[in-house]
Amino acid sequence: MSDADFDIIVVGSGCAGAVAAYVAAEAGKSVLVVERGNYAGAKNMTGGRIYSHALKQVFPNFEEEAPLERKITHERIAMLSPDSEMTIDFTSAELAEEGKDSYSVLRGPFDQWLAEKAEAAGAEYICGIAVEELIRDGAGKVCGVRAGEDEITAEVVIVAEGANALLSERSLGNPRPKPHEMAVGVKEVFGLPADRIEDRFLVPEGEGAAMLFVGDCTKGQVGGGFLYTNKDSISLGLVATVSTAAAGANPVPVYQMLEDFKNHPAVAPIIRGAKMVEHSGHMVSEGGYNMIPTYTFDGALVAGDAAMLCMNLGYMVRGMDFAVASGRMAAEAAVEALDSGDTSAAGLAGYQRRMEDSFVIQDLRTFSKWPHFMEEWDTMFTDYPVMVKEVFNAMFSVDGQPQQPLRKRIMPIVKKRGLIKTAMKMKKAVSAL
Ligand SMILES: Cc1cc2nc3c(=O)[nH]c(=O)nc-3n(C[C@H](O)[C@H](O)[C@H](O)COP(=O)(O)OP(=O)(O)OC[C@H]3O[C@@H](n4cnc5c(N)ncnc54)[C@H](O)[C@@H]3O)c2cc1C
């Protein structure tokens, strides 16, 4: 019988931490969650839309219980030059099918709901205090946390501290992410009545749209804009790499990018008459599979963004479903290790096995080349949106002069960028996806 204060301590109550706490408490383990925010969700941020499959595995009735905003049934991808927009707008019944569905969420209410589920299952919570370090026993195994004046012990610590993974770096020795692997996200939420949102996005009542932008929104830097419709608000923001800012070479600061983005002709009409009710900023990891650190240690596991489980493919952003699934798998492996009486790295190896066998590691591995490809693809953020504008202007404008065949109008636009160069770049992009 262990004399530790708890079987499991979870650091952080985001998607990963709260789900880990819920699963472990449901399995009958004593669980303490330490959350630095005054309440779960106080400091958290997402775009954001959650793909529901991972949530459904843990909470089969989440659709009835969770504070979801809208079911996302419309996908839009927009290319912006400073004065033009080309948008693909897609909807289909399949996007709404159970298991493939996704929902916009606001992290304040959503994370509080997750924390309530964990508490109802028996997990204890301490909020408003940060874990400063993990403590180790004489043999070097992680055996608890130090938070303020307190040292609290546990057989297993699940580190779910999010993308700013200081404990993972300081106490577990994982490497500090490089500037090109991290981005900064800024977001504002605009209140707008539900019927106006439905009219502006042409969606049925209760349904919503997700929109990703590339080009002028980040002023040529790697990154992009995002927009998600909530019940009676719109989440609007952008993500931009920190590498140019870190090098002191950012020509436009991120806050100014957001101001200009809001005034862009593609965006201003969407938020016209809406009142800003919230703004936030957060780090996000963008390096994908190649920046996943070690996540199984003697007495400790790392889950969610703390393990850099996030993916931005340009047409979709995923992190919350990885966080939910990795939190669940960390808890299952911790419970298994506790039951077998071995919470060393070998005893906790079930976490790595589960992760490797799941969509989490497999999806991140499949798209491992994409982040590096994006970093080098500066034309996607600068010249391609202009090229697209020129192509569509050539196609749609009529000025009364005799028109040349469409091919003769479009080819020079592509040729001046190098036909083969452009085709090769596209081929490489497709193969990285
Ligand atoms: C701008 C932006 C847009 C995004 N859009 C999307 C999207 O549309 N869809 C999607 O799936 N993902 C999106 N993501 C990614 C997604 O938000 C993350 O993958 C997800 O939040 C990870 O959950 P988590 O539980 O691992 O970490 P977090 O949600 O960050 O939770 C970590 C928790 O740990 C707490 N904590 C941190 N340090 C300590 C400490 N020392 N002691 C105690 N508590 C601590 C924090 O307060 C927080 O509550 C986006 C991210 C950003 C920044």
The ligand as a MOL file (V3000), in Angstrom:
LIG
                    3D

  0  0  0     0  0            999 V3000
M  V30 BEGIN CTAB
M  V30 COUNTS 53 58 0 0 0
M  V30 BEGIN ATOM
M  V30 1 C -5.2770 30.4660 -31.5250 0
M  V30 2 C -5.5070 28.9980 -31.3700 0
M  V30 3 C -6.4590 28.3750 -32.1570 0
M  V30 4 C -6.6850 27.0040 -32.0180 0
M  V30 5 N -7.6790 26.4200 -32.7350 0
M  V30 6 C -7.9890 25.1260 -32.5380 0
M  V30 7 C -9.1310 24.5330 -33.1420 0
M  V30 8 O -9.9130 25.1920 -33.8150 0
M  V30 9 N -9.3530 23.2070 -32.9320 0
M  V30 10 C -8.5340 22.4440 -32.1340 0
M  V30 11 O -8.7990 21.2480 -31.9690 0
M  V30 12 N -7.4620 22.9900 -31.5200 0
M  V30 13 C -7.1860 24.2990 -31.6870 0
M  V30 14 N -6.1350 24.8670 -31.0200 0
M  V30 15 C -5.2870 24.0080 -30.1770 0
M  V30 16 C -6.0020 23.6710 -28.8720 0
M  V30 17 O -6.4510 24.8450 -28.2500 0
M  V30 18 C -5.0610 22.9100 -27.9550 0
M  V30 19 O -4.5410 21.7990 -28.6560 0
M  V30 20 C -5.7520 22.4170 -26.6850 0
M  V30 21 O -6.2290 23.5000 -25.9440 0
M  V30 22 C -4.7930 21.5900 -25.8440 0
M  V30 23 O -5.4090 21.2420 -24.6340 0
M  V30 24 P -4.5210 20.9550 -23.3470 0
M  V30 25 O -5.4480 20.4680 -22.3030 0
M  V30 26 O -3.3770 20.0830 -23.7200 0
M  V30 27 O -3.8830 22.3530 -22.9620 0
M  V30 28 P -4.6020 23.6870 -22.4660 0
M  V30 29 O -5.9750 23.7670 -22.9830 0
M  V30 30 O -3.6690 24.7970 -22.7670 0
M  V30 31 O -4.6890 23.4820 -20.8890 0
M  V30 32 C -3.5600 23.5320 -20.0540 0
M  V30 33 C -4.0140 23.8610 -18.6380 0
M  V30 34 O -2.9100 23.7640 -17.7440 0
M  V30 35 C -2.9210 24.8860 -16.8720 0
M  V30 36 N -1.5280 25.0500 -16.4090 0
M  V30 37 C -0.4570 25.4090 -17.1580 0
M  V30 38 N 0.6700 25.4040 -16.4000 0
M  V30 39 C 0.2810 25.0210 -15.1550 0
M  V30 40 C 1.0030 24.8300 -13.9400 0
M  V30 41 N 2.3260 24.9750 -13.8560 0
M  V30 42 N 0.2960 24.4650 -12.8310 0
M  V30 43 C -1.0570 24.2880 -12.8880 0
M  V30 44 N -1.7810 24.4660 -14.0270 0
M  V30 45 C -1.1120 24.8110 -15.1410 0
M  V30 46 C -3.4660 26.0190 -17.7250 0
M  V30 47 O -3.9800 27.0770 -16.9400 0
M  V30 48 C -4.5550 25.2790 -18.5020 0
M  V30 49 O -5.7820 25.2400 -17.8300 0
M  V30 50 C -5.8940 26.2420 -31.1100 0
M  V30 51 C -4.9380 26.8740 -30.3150 0
M  V30 52 C -4.7560 28.2460 -30.4270 0
M  V30 53 C -3.7620 28.9140 -29.5070 0
M  V30 END ATOM
M  V30 BEGIN BOND
M  V30 1 1 1 2
M  V30 2 1 2 3
M  V30 3 2 2 52
M  V30 4 2 3 4
M  V30 5 1 4 5
M  V30 6 1 4 50
M  V30 7 2 5 6
M  V30 8 1 6 7
M  V30 9 1 6 13
M  V30 10 2 7 8
M  V30 11 1 7 9
M  V30 12 1 9 10
M  V30 13 2 10 11
M  V30 14 1 10 12
M  V30 15 2 12 13
M  V30 16 1 13 14
M  V30 17 1 14 15
M  V30 18 1 14 50
M  V30 19 1 15 16
M  V30 20 1 16 17
M  V30 21 1 16 18
M  V30 22 1 18 19
M  V30 23 1 18 20
M  V30 24 1 20 21
M  V30 25 1 20 22
M  V30 26 1 22 23
M  V30 27 1 23 24
M  V30 28 2 24 25
M  V30 29 1 24 26
M  V30 30 1 24 27
M  V30 31 1 27 28
M  V30 32 2 28 29
M  V30 33 1 28 30
M  V30 34 1 28 31
M  V30 35 1 31 32
M  V30 36 1 32 33
M  V30 37 1 33 34
M  V30 38 1 33 48
M  V30 39 1 34 35
M  V30 40 1 35 36
M  V30 41 1 35 46
M  V30 42 1 36 37
M  V30 43 1 36 45
M  V30 44 2 37 38
M  V30 45 1 38 39
M  V30 46 1 39 40
M  V30 47 2 39 45
M  V30 48 1 40 41
M  V30 49 2 40 42
M  V30 50 1 42 43
M  V30 51 2 43 44
M  V30 52 1 44 45
M  V30 53 1 46 47
M  V30 54 1 46 48
M  V30 55 1 48 49
M  V30 56 2 50 51
M  V30 57 1 51 52
M  V30 58 1 52 53
M  V30 END BOND
M  V30 END CTAB
M  END
